[in-house]
Amino acid sequence: ASLGPAALKAMSFPTKGVSGHQRTEPERVMDESKRIDILFERVEEYMQKEKPYLDDMSSLSGLAMEMMTNKSMLSKTINEKAGKNFCQYVNSYRIKHAVALIKRDRRLKVGELSLMSGFHTVASFNMAFKLFMNDTPSEYMRTLYSEGLARKRAGEQ
């Protein structure tokens, strides 16, 4: 006869740590917390150095493979440490990249910025930009341009 889910849940299966001692629940939670911290540090370093977000085909599975972990652990890590889901996390890097591009070259068009920042469509770029910057890319660029003109005029006087 098989045990029901409630009976299985009620059973405690002891686990042994590396040293052979019985691990308590707080130790298991702490171990997972440490693994999450370490994994997130590796993810952040990879995102900053390799810039996988610039590829519009960037995916949770691809990043999980790069980090040598599974999708659920990576997703949980990003959710807990960044407070965002995978798409929001990747888009935050893309938008930071787009803002840096805008500041370097204000002549760039929205479509160019979208492609250069790893977005698949201009529509998704506009939505993500508005979400993170509270302005559309065009509004943001107009504001930068008008602030630049105001500073220039103030410097002329």
Salt bridges, closest charged atoms under 4 A:
GLU25 OE1 - ARG28 NH2 2.57
GLU27 OE2 - HIS21 NE2 3.15
ASP31 OD2 - ARG23 NH1 3.11
GLU32 OE2 - LYS76 NZ 2.23
ASP37 OD1 - LYS81 NZ 2.77
GLU45 OE2 - LYS49 NZ 3.12
ASP56 OD2 - HIS120 ND1 2.69
ASP105 OD1 - ARG107 NE 3.06
GLU139 OE1 - LYS130 NZ 3.96
